[in-house]
Amino acid sequence: RVYHLNTLYELNQEISTLRNVREVLEASLLYLIGVSGLRRGLIAIYKNDELHPRNFVYRGMRKDTATRWLKQLEPHLKAPYIREVCVVQDATEYSSLPSPSYPSPSRRGEGEGELAGLLKNYQFGVWLPLEVDEQTWGGIALGEKLSETTFTEDDLELLSTIAINIQNVLSNVSLIEALNQA
């Protein structure tokens, strides 16, 4: 738990002073990859019902691969399960956990296995949803660990807490950007 608090403090120190969404996304992704020892990662932010991300950053993959993955994610963007944490265990098995920010759906819908398959095909191990405000949302796709171990409950708790912290900073930065444009 002390490690978690220290990690959250360091991330907050790193991103809370940034004043632009892209900078927050870049710093957050680098931090997530470094702290968790991941092979790759991607964060995408969407507005309203758009299927194309407003902002996205990626590491550990080529731009065409990131763009292709985002394109294949489009059919899932309006499904309720996109707002849940999805953890890929292996090619056929997955678990879907409610995100701390979203209510748990009463039952799993069709397509959740497809999302897990899509994550696995691009060597992602976890999907973490983000809800910045009523009109802005997104998600974090995190690659498998360099250690080739699975994500533990402790890992998922820390990653979910980091995602909430990122949401809060993005919300503040979005407000600052809107004020600067007015």
N, C-alpha and C positions, 0 to 999 in steps of 0.2 A: 504493500500500500504506500509506503514512503517513496518507493521508486515511481509509482503512478503519480503521486503529488508533485514530485520533482520534475517528471516528464511534462506534466500539464503546465507547471509553472514556466518551464523553459520555453515551451511552444507558445504560450501566451505572451511571454516577453518578446519572442521573435516576431509574431504576427500582429500583435495589437497596435503597433506603431505604423503599420503599413496603411496606405491611403488609396489603394487601387485593388480591384478585385483580382486581376491577373497576378499581381505581386503576392497577394494572400494565398492564392491557389498554388503558385510555384513554391513558396516557402513551406506551406503546409504539406504538399506532396513530398518534397525533399525530406522534411522532418519525419513523416510517416515511414518512408522507405528506410531512412537511416536508423531510426529507433527500433523498428521491427525487423530489420535485416531482410528486406524484400527484394525480389528480382525486378519487379516492375510495378507501376502504378499509374492511375489515370483519375482525374477529377473532372467532371463535366457539370456545368451550370446551365439550366434551361429557364426560359421565361414563359409563363402562362402555358398554353397548349402547343407551343412550338416543338417540332420534332428535331430541330437542329440546335445544338448547344450554342449559347451565347458566348461562353468561354469554356475552353478545356485546356488542360495541361497534361502532359504525360512524361514518363521517364522509363527507360529500359525497353523501349520499343520504337520502331520507326513511325513516322507520321502517317504513312499510308496504312499501316497496321492499326494504329489508333483510330483513324478515320473509318476504316472498314468495320472495326468493332462497334463504333458509335452508330454506324448505319444499320448494323445487324441488331442493335439494341432497340431501335425505333419501334418495332411492334410491341415491345414490352412497356413502353413509357407510360401508357395510360392504364395499365393493369394495377390493381391494388397492391399486389405483391412487390412491386418495384419500390414501395415505401417500407420494406422490411429488410432487415439484415439477412443476407443469404451467404451461407458458408458452404463451399464445395468440399466434400470429404474425399471423393474419388469420382471417376467418370460417370457413375450412375447414382450415387448417393449424395444427398445434400440435406442440410437442415435450414429451416427458415425460422428466424427468431424475430420477435417484434423489436423494433428499434425503440429506445427509450422515449423518442419524440412522437411516436405514432401509436395509435391503438392497434391491438392485434386483431386481424380479421377473424371472423367466426370459423371459417374453414378455408383451406387452401384452394386456390383457384387453378384452373388449367393454365399451363404455361410456365409455372414455377420451375418445373424440371427442365424446361427449355432454357430458362434464364441460367440455371446452374450449368447446363450443358454449354451455353455460350461462354460463360465465365471460364469453364474448364478448357474449352477449345482455344482460348486466348491466354491460357496459363494464369488466370486470375483465381485466387482462392477465396476472396471475400468481396461482397458488395455491401457498402454502407450508404444508406440514403441520407440526403441533406435536405432540409427545408429552411430556406433563408427567410422567406416571408410568404405572404399569401400568394404572390405571383411568381416567386423565384424559388426554384428547387433544383436538385441535382443528385449526384451520387459519387461515391468514391469506389473505384475498383482496384483492389490490391492484389498484387501477384503473390505467387507462392514464396515461402521463406527460402532464403539461401541455404539454411540448415536442412531443408527438405522435411521438416517436421510439420505436423498439422497445427492449426491455430487452436489454442486452448481457450477455455472459458475466461481465464484471466486476460489473455490477449484480446479477446473479443470485448470484454468489459472496458479495457483501456482504449481500444480503437473506437468503440462507441462513444466514450466520453470525449475523446479527442475530436470526433466528428461533431459533437454538440458544441464544443468550443469553437471549431471552425465555422459552424453555422452562425454563432453569435457574432464573431468578428466580421463575417461576410455581411451580415445584416447591418452592422454599424457602418461598414465601408460603403455599402449600397446607399445608405442614407446620406453619407458625406458626398458621394458622387452625384446623387440627385440634387443636393443643395448647390453644389458647384455648377451644375448645368442650368440651374434656375436663374 
